[in-house]
């Protein structure tokens, strides 16, 4: 049990005293960038899915 307590104490000290956290404004801009990139990626994948589905449906209807 002492090892677990020691681990959590060391982890807490590392997080609170040794980690350099970015400023809030930088976090906001990075979060916005990731959100926009994710939405663009989702749109492209959705468009590809839509196109493949319709092309395959047209292909299968010819037989």
VMD Tcl script that draws the C-alpha trace (Angstrom):
set ca {
  {0.00 0.00 0.00}
  {2.93 2.30 0.67}
  {4.10 1.97 -2.93}
  {0.73 3.12 -4.22}
  {0.65 6.10 -1.85}
  {4.18 7.02 -2.81}
  {3.30 6.77 -6.50}
  {0.31 9.11 -6.15}
  {2.30 11.62 -4.09}
  {5.10 11.65 -6.65}
  {2.62 11.93 -9.50}
  {0.83 14.84 -7.84}
  {4.12 16.63 -7.21}
  {5.18 16.10 -10.81}
  {1.89 17.44 -12.20}
  {1.65 20.47 -9.92}
  {5.29 21.55 -9.71}
  {7.30 20.22 -12.66}
  {4.92 20.30 -15.61}
  {4.74 23.49 -17.66}
  {1.12 24.02 -18.66}
  {0.33 26.16 -21.71}
  {-1.63 29.39 -21.23}
  {-5.41 29.22 -21.49}
  {-5.49 31.21 -24.74}
  {-3.13 28.76 -26.41}
  {-5.27 25.85 -25.24}
  {-8.35 27.52 -26.71}
  {-6.72 28.13 -30.08}
  {-5.35 24.58 -30.24}
  {-8.74 23.16 -29.27}
  {-10.42 25.23 -31.99}
  {-7.85 24.03 -34.52}
  {-8.44 20.38 -33.59}
  {-12.23 20.86 -33.71}
  {-12.13 22.47 -37.16}
  {-9.74 19.83 -38.46}
  {-11.96 17.05 -37.09}
  {-15.05 18.56 -38.72}
  {-13.28 18.88 -42.07}
  {-12.05 15.30 -41.83}
  {-15.56 14.07 -40.92}
  {-17.03 15.99 -43.86}
  {-14.51 14.50 -46.31}
  {-15.08 10.96 -45.03}
  {-18.86 11.47 -45.16}
  {-18.62 12.79 -48.71}
  {-16.49 9.82 -49.76}
  {-19.00 7.44 -48.16}
  {-21.88 9.15 -49.96}
  {-20.09 9.01 -53.31}
  {-19.01 5.37 -52.98}
  {-22.51 4.35 -51.94}
  {-24.11 6.07 -54.93}
  {-21.51 4.84 -57.41}
  {-21.89 1.27 -56.18}
  {-25.68 1.53 -56.29}
  {-25.51 2.73 -59.90}
  {-23.08 -0.07 -60.71}
  {-25.28 -2.76 -59.14}
  {-28.43 -1.42 -60.84}
  {-26.86 -1.97 -64.26}
  {-27.00 -5.76 -63.73}
}
mol new
graphics top color blue
foreach p $ca { graphics top sphere $p radius 0.5 }
foreach p [lrange $ca 0 end-1] q [lrange $ca 1 end] { graphics top cylinder $p $q radius 0.2 }
display resetview
